[in-house]
Amino acid sequence: GQTLAQMALAWVVKDVQVATTVVGARTIEQLEENVRALENTLFSADELGEIDEYADDLGITLWPPNP
């Protein structure tokens, strides 16, 4: 029930390690759509697993070790 952009924003803001999320919006409508991501920030274990799977396929390190 979300756009891909909304899902991405919801995924980022659900992480307590993330202090700030920067979004790019050129119009009020885009900003309003981005804010609607906050309506659904809950992900099932299956959904998180699928997100991680795609990130792994692309070689993205989701949780890099702290320096």
JOJO-V544139 format. One record per residue. N is the residue number from 1. RES is the residue in one letter. PHI is phi in radians with two decimals (999 if undefined). Layout:
N_RES_PHI, N_RES_PHI
This chain:
1_G_999, 2_Q_-2.26, 3_T_-1.31, 4_L_-1.07, 5_A_-1.10, 6_Q_-1.11, 7_M_-1.09, 8_A_-1.09, 9_L_-1.14, 10_A_-1.08, 11_W_-1.14, 12_V_-1.21, 13_V_-1.29, 14_K_-1.29, 15_D_-1.50, 16_V_-1.17, 17_Q_-1.34, 18_V_-1.58, 19_A_-1.59, 20_T_-2.51, 21_T_-2.18, 22_V_-1.80, 23_V_-2.09, 24_G_-1.89, 25_A_-2.38, 26_R_-1.66, 27_T_-2.30, 28_I_-1.07, 29_E_-1.07, 30_Q_-1.13, 31_L_-1.10, 32_E_-1.09, 33_E_-1.10, 34_N_-1.10, 35_V_-1.12, 36_R_-1.10, 37_A_-1.05, 38_L_-1.24, 39_E_-1.25, 40_N_-2.56, 41_T_-1.93, 42_L_-1.65, 43_F_-2.18, 44_S_-1.33, 45_A_-1.05, 46_D_-1.13, 47_E_-1.13, 48_L_-1.11, 49_G_-1.09, 50_E_-1.19, 51_I_-1.05, 52_D_-1.06, 53_E_-1.07, 54_Y_-1.15, 55_A_-1.12, 56_D_-1.10, 57_D_-1.06, 58_L_-1.61, 59_G_1.33, 60_I_-1.56, 61_T_-1.57, 62_L_-1.25, 63_W_-2.26, 64_P_-1.17, 65_P_-1.17, 66_N_-1.25, 67_P_-1.20
